[in-house]
Amino acid sequence: MLTSVKSDLEANNTSELLDISDEHAEREYWIQRLANRAAVELLALGKVSPDLMFKITCLDPNDLVECIRKCTVLSSQLNHEVQAAERTVQTGDVVPIDQMENDS
């Protein structure tokens, strides 16, 4: 069935149009992937690593802006979720420092 659908699409559309669709999907994939990684780094480290920032700056200028926007939104959402989870921790859930195993 998928072969039939693919054949119909190829017959009714130029290969250039199909390539644009694939290019658009790949572009969106990389924008979202880089934004997700940057958001996690912001939450975990407080900044985006130089390596990841370099990768983001390789994007087209409009895509770079979109990536940074998505990163900012996602990091804010993650931060709120983490804070909400932290508020649910009960006093009895926390192990006192003197009872933690010392690995050194």
URMO-V674681 format. One record per backbone hydrogen bond with DSSP energy under -0.5 kcal/mol. NH is the residue of the N-H (numbers start at 1). CO is the residue of the C=O. If there is no record, write none. Layout:
NH;CO
NH;CO
This chain:
5;1
6;2
7;3
8;4
9;5
10;6
11;7
12;8
13;9
18;14
19;15
20;16
21;17
22;18
23;19
24;20
25;21
26;22
27;23
28;24
29;25
30;26
31;27
32;28
33;29
34;30
35;31
36;32
37;33
38;34
39;35
40;36
41;37
42;38
43;39
44;40
45;41
46;41
46;42
47;41
53;49
54;50
55;51
56;52
57;53
58;54
58;55
59;56
64;60
65;61
66;62
67;63
68;64
69;65
70;66
71;67
72;68
73;69
74;70
75;71
76;72
77;73
78;74
79;75
80;76
81;77
82;78
83;79
84;80
85;81
86;82
87;83
88;84
88;85
89;86
93;90
94;90
94;91
99;96
100;96
100;97
103;101
